[in-house]
């Protein structure tokens, strides 16, 4: 289950330590405020104390909205009327 970051978290240059925003050792952004941290990263960097987020069920895409094959693409769009 992914974890929710409550603040900006950075990695040091050697990517061994997590530091907070404003620390002079911060080199790489690990997570922004409100972003998700994977299980593996949370365990690797000792961030399992952060709130866990339940995975959302996958939403099936409505293929009717993504499929334009039913439209007649041979006909051009109507031209705009020219102003006089």
C-alpha positions in Angstrom: 0.0 0.0 0.0 1.5 3.4 -0.9 2.2 6.1 1.7 1.1 9.7 1.6 3.7 12.4 2.1 2.6 15.2 4.4 5.5 17.5 3.4 8.3 17.8 0.8 10.9 15.1 1.3 14.3 15.0 -0.3 17.2 12.6 -0.6 20.8 13.5 0.0 23.3 13.4 -2.9 24.3 9.8 -2.1 20.6 8.9 -1.9 21.0 7.3 1.5 19.1 9.7 3.8 15.8 11.5 3.7 15.8 15.1 4.7 13.1 17.8 4.8 12.6 20.9 2.7 15.2 23.5 3.6 17.9 21.1 4.6 21.2 22.1 2.9 21.9 18.4 2.2 18.8 18.0 0.0 19.7 17.0 -3.5 16.8 15.0 -5.0 13.1 15.4 -4.5 11.7 12.2 -3.2 8.1 13.3 -2.7 6.1 16.6 -2.7 3.4 17.4 -0.2 0.4 15.2 -0.9 2.2 12.8 -3.2 2.4 9.1 -2.9 5.5 7.1 -1.9 5.8 3.5 -3.0 6.0 0.7 -0.5 9.6 -0.1 -1.4 10.7 3.5 -1.1 8.9 3.9 2.2 10.5 0.8 3.6 14.0 1.6 2.2 14.0 5.1 3.8 12.1 4.3 7.0 8.9 6.3 6.1 6.4 3.6 7.0 5.1 5.9 9.8 3.4 8.1 7.2 -0.3 7.4 6.6 -0.9 4.5 4.2 -3.4 5.0 1.3 -5.7 2.2 0.2 -5.3 1.5 -3.5 -8.1 2.8 -5.7 -10.0 0.3 -7.8 -9.1 0.4 -11.5 -11.7 2.3 -13.6 -12.5 0.7 -16.9 -12.2 3.2 -19.7 -15.4 3.7 -21.7 -14.2 2.7 -25.1 -17.1 4.4 -26.8 -15.6 7.7 -25.8 -12.2 6.9 -27.1 -13.3 5.2 -30.3 -13.8 7.6 -33.2 -14.0 5.0 -35.9 -17.8 5.4 -36.2 -17.3 9.0 -37.5 -17.1 9.7 -41.2 -13.6 11.1 -41.5 -13.8 11.6 -45.3 -16.1 14.6 -45.0 -14.3 17.9 -44.1 -15.7 20.1 -41.4 -17.9 22.9 -42.7 -16.0 26.0 -43.6 -16.7 29.2 -41.7 -18.7 31.8 -43.4 -16.6 34.8 -44.4 -17.4 38.2 -43.0 -18.0 41.0 -45.4 
